[in-house]
Amino acid sequence: MPTAGLTLADLAPGMQATITTVDPADPGVVRLMVLGLVEGASIAFRNTAIGGDPLEVSVHGASISVRREQAQSFGISLVLPREH
C-alpha cells in the first residue's frame, strides 16, 4: 500500500487523477492492472455504490468497479481543472 499521499479510495465523484504507484501484492489488484489501472494512467472517478463500495472509475474510456480495499493500493496525483 502506498505509504503517503492520496489513494484512489480518497477520490470523490468528478475528480480526476493520475496513478503514480501501484502495490500489486493483492491478486485482485493485478487483475485491475490488466484492465488498465497502471502507473501513469489517467482516471476519472465516476461514482460509488450505495454504502460507498465499490467505486466506479473511468480509465481509457471504460468504466471499472474497484473495491475500496483494493483502491487503497493505487497511489494517485490529482489533476486540477484548467482555468480558462
C-alpha positions in Angstrom: 0.0 0.0 0.0 1.3 3.5 -0.7 2.8 4.9 2.4 2.0 8.6 1.9 -0.3 10.8 -0.1 -3.7 10.1 -1.7 -5.0 6.8 -3.0 -7.8 6.0 -5.4 -10.0 5.4 -2.3 -9.7 9.2 -1.4 -11.3 10.5 -4.6 -14.8 11.9 -4.8 -17.2 11.8 -7.8 -16.0 14.1 -10.6 -12.3 14.2 -9.5 -9.6 13.3 -12.0 -6.2 11.9 -11.1 -3.1 10.1 -12.5 -2.0 6.8 -10.9 1.5 7.3 -9.5 2.2 4.0 -7.7 0.7 0.5 -7.5 1.1 -2.1 -4.8 0.5 -5.4 -6.7 0.5 -7.7 -3.6 -3.2 -8.4 -3.9 -4.1 -10.7 -6.8 -7.3 -8.6 -7.4 -5.0 -5.5 -7.8 -3.1 -7.4 -10.5 -6.4 -8.1 -12.3 -7.2 -4.3 -12.2 -3.8 -3.6 -13.6 -4.6 -5.8 -16.6 -7.7 -3.7 -17.1 -5.6 -0.5 -17.4 -5.1 0.7 -13.8 -1.3 1.1 -14.1 1.2 3.8 -13.2 0.7 6.8 -15.5 -2.9 6.1 -16.3 -5.3 9.0 -16.2 -8.5 8.1 -14.3 -11.8 9.9 -13.6 -13.8 9.0 -10.5 -17.4 8.5 -11.5 -19.5 7.3 -8.6 -19.8 4.9 -5.7 -22.4 2.3 -4.9 -24.8 2.8 -2.1 -22.8 2.4 1.1 -19.6 3.6 -0.6 -18.3 0.3 -2.0 -17.4 -0.4 -4.8 -16.1 2.7 -6.5 -16.6 3.3 -10.2 -13.7 4.8 -12.2 -13.2 5.5 -15.9 -9.8 4.6 -17.5 -9.1 4.5 -21.2 -12.8 5.1 -21.9 -14.0 2.1 -19.9 -15.8 2.1 -16.6 -14.3 -0.2 -13.9 -15.6 -1.1 -10.5 -13.0 -1.2 -7.8 -13.4 -2.4 -4.2 -12.4 0.3 -1.7 -9.9 -2.0 -0.1 -8.1 -2.6 -3.4 -8.4 1.1 -4.3 -6.0 1.8 -1.4 -3.3 0.0 -3.4 -3.2 2.7 -6.0 -1.4 5.9 -5.2 -2.5 9.0 -7.1 -1.8 12.6 -8.0 -4.8 14.8 -8.5 -5.3 16.5 -11.9 -6.5 20.0 -11.2 -9.0 21.6 -13.6 -7.5 24.1 -16.0 -8.7 27.7 -15.7 -9.7 29.4 -19.0 
